Amino acid sequence: MEETRVVVQHEGPVAVLTLNREQQLNALDEALLSELSGHLRALADDPGVRAVVLCGRGRAFAAGADIAAMQPLGPAAAERFARLGQAVFQQIERLPKPVIALIHGYALGGGLELALACDLRIAAHGAQLGQPEIRLGILPGFGGTQRLPRLVGRGRALQLLLTGERITADAALEMGLVNEVVAPDALYTTGLARARQLAELPPLALAWLKRAVYEGTELDLARGLSLEAALFGLCFATHDQKEGMAAFLAKRPPVFEGK
C-alpha cells in the first residue's frame, strides 16, 4: 500500500500537517498535492482547529516539485500540474485559519512556493531557500512569480527568480521572506507555540483579517478600505467582539468561542 504523503496530527486546537516523502525530500507530486487539498478542506470545516502548522519530515521542508514526475510532461499536462499546485496553495491562503510554515533543510522551487502561500514562515538556521526553476529550463508554476514579488518586492524577487540562487535563512529574514529564524532544535516548539497563541484569538476575526489582507491588497485603495470597513462591521455581530471588549474593560483575559 502506498505511503500516506501528508500526515495529520492534532495538538489541542492546532493541526500539524507533515509532508511525508522523506526519501524524496518531500518533493511535491500530484498525489501529495491532492492529499494536502483534502486535508485542507477538512480543516476548514473543523471548529476544533483554530491554527495550522505545516512542516516536512526528515531533512527538508520540501525540496521542490517532483522533477522525475515532471520531466516527461508535455505542455498541456505541465499546465494542468501547475494549476493543481496553484489551486491547492490558494486553499491555504483562503483557509479561515492562520497557517505557519516551519522551514528546515530546503525550501526550494515548489517547496518555497508552498511556504509563500502560508501566512507566517519560521525558518531554522541553516535552511536554504530559493526558486531554482530557471536552471531547469522552466519558471515557477505554483505561484512563485506572483507571491514572491508581493512579499519581498519586485527587485529582490527578480534577483532570486532570474538567477535561481539559494539564500540562507538569515538572508531570507533580512529581506522579509521569513518572519523568524530559530535554532533547528527549537523550530517545532517555536512554531507550535506561535500557533497556540493564534489559536487563543477570535477565530472569526482572524478569518476576516486574512480576507482583508489577501483580497484587499489586490484591490485599489478605496475598494480595499471599503472591504476592511465591511469586515470590521461584521465583527460587531459576534459574541467574541462583546467578550473581547468586556474582558478588556474588566481587565481579565478574554475567552473567545468563535461565535
N, C-alpha and C positions, 0 to 999 in steps of 0.2 A: 504494500500500500504506500502511496506517495506521501512523503512527509508534509505535515502542515507547514505552510510557508509563513504564516503570521500567527503568533501565539498571543492569547489574551489572558491577562491576569487582573485581578481586582484588589486594590489596596484601599479598602474603605470606599470613599467616593471618587477615587482616582482609578481609571482604567489604564493599564500599561499594555501597549501593543509592541511586541518584539518581532522584528524581522528575523526569520528563522531559516536562512540559507547560508549557514556558517561556512560551508566548504566553498561556496561561490562568493564569499564576502558580501552576502545579502544582495547580490545582483537582482535587479528588478526585471522579472519576466511577466508574461501575460497572466499566468496563474497567480503569482504573488499579488499583482495589482487587483485582480478580481477578488481574491480573498480579502485584501485590505478594504476594498469597496464594501463588501458585505459586512465586515465588522463595523465600519463607519456608519452604515445605515442602522445597525442595531444599537450602537452607542448613542446616536442622535435621539432615539426614541426611549432610551433608558433613563428614567428620572433619578435613579440611584447613582448615576455617573455625572459628576459635575466638572471634571477636568480629565485630560488625556495626556499621557506621556508616550512618546514614540521613540523607540531605540532599536539597536541592532545587536544580534547575538554574535559572539566571537570577536574577531579582530577589527571589525569595521561597522560603522553605522550602515552605509550602503556604498559600495564601490562604483555604482553606476547601473545603467541598464545592462541587460544580459547580451553581450556582444556576440556570443556564439549563436544566440537565437535571432539576433538582428541581421547578421552578415548575409544570409541568403534572401532577405526580403526584397521584393520589388517595390516600386514607388507607391502603389495603391496600398499594399499591406503595411508598408512603413508608415504611411499617413494614418491608417487605422490604429496602429500601435501608439503613435503619438497622441491621437485623440483619446484613446483609452487612458493613457497616463495623465493627460490634461484633465479629463473628467474626474478621475479619482482624486487628483490633487485639489481640484475645485471643491470636492466634497469636504476636504479638510478645512479649507478657508470658510466654507459655509456651515460647517458644523457649529451648532449653537452652544458650544462649549470650548474653552481655551485648550489649545494643543501645544505641548512643549516638545521640541526635538532635542534629544540628547546625542551629541555627535562625538564619536571617538574613532580613532583609526582613520578611516577615509570617508569623506562625503564628496564624491566626485560625480560629475555628469548628472544622471538621473537621481543619484543619491543626494546631491546638493539641491536639485530642483525639488525633491521631496521635502527637504528641510526648509526650503524657502516658502513652501506652502503652509508651514506651521506658523503659529502666532509668535512664539518665542523660541530661540535657539540657544542652548547651552553647550559649549564645547569643552573637551578635555585638552589640557596641554599635550602637545604632540600630534594632535589631529591635523590632517591635511584636507583642504577644501579646494575645489576648482571645477571648471567647466572645460574639460579637455576634448570635447567632441570635435573641434576643428582639426585636431591631429588624426582623427579617424576619417576625415573627408566628409564630415556631416556638421550640422549645427544642432544645438539643443532643441528637443522636441516636446519636452514636458513642462514648458513654461519658463525656462531659464532666460530666454531673450526678453521676456516681459517682466518677470518678477525681480530679477537681479537689478536692472536699471532703476526700477521703482524703489528698491531698498537702499542701494548704495550710490545712486547717481549714474548718469549715462557714461561719463568718462571712466570711472573705475570699473563699471560693468564691461565696457568695451575692452579695457585692458585685459580682463580675465577671459572674456569670450574670444577675442581675436588671437591671443597668444596661447590659450589653453594651459597657462601656467597654474601650478598649485601654490596655495598660500598656507601659512601656518594659522593656527587658532588665534594667536596673538595679533597677527596682521588682520585677520577677519574681524576681530573685536575692534581694532582701530578704525576700520572703515565702516563699522556698523552692520556687518554681515551677521555677526552673532551678538547676543546680549550679554554673555558672561563666559568667562573661561575659568575652569577649576582643575584641580588635580584629578588625574584619571580615576583614582580610587574614591573620589568624592562625587563623581559625576551622577551616579544613580541616586544617591541620597540627597544631593542638592536638587536635582530635578524633581524628585518626589516631594521634597519639602516645598518647593515653589508651587507645584501642582496642588498640594494640600492647602496652601494659603489661598490660591484661587478658588478652590472648592468651597471655601468658607464664605465667599462673596455671593451676592444675589444672582442666581442663575439667569433670570430673565433680563436683568440689566446687562449682564455680561454678553448674552447673545445679541442684544440690541446694540451694544457697544461695538462688537465685531462687525455687525452690519453697517453701522455708521461709518466705520473706518474703511472697510473694503469696498462698499458701494459708494460712499460719499466722496472718496478720493478719486473716483473715476468720473465724477460729475464736475460741472463748473461750480465755482464757489457759492453762488446764490442757491443752486439746487442742492448742493451739499449741506448748506446751512438749513434749508427747508427740511431735508431728511432728518438732520440732527434734532431740530425742534419738534418734529412729529414723534420721534422715538423718545425724546425727553418727556413729552407729554404722556406717552404710553406708560412710562414708569410710574406715574402718579395714579394709575389704575391698579397697582399691585399692592399686595399685602406687604411685600418686602420693603417698599418705599416707606410705608407707615412705620414698619418696625425699625428700619434704619434710622429714621429721623427721631422717632421716640426714644430709641436707645441712646442716640447722641445727646439729646436734651436731658435724659436721665443719667447720663454718664455711666452707662453699663454697656457690655459687649452686645452687639445685635445677634439675633438668631434668624438667619434667612431660610425660608422654606421653599422658595421657588414658586411662589404663587402671588 
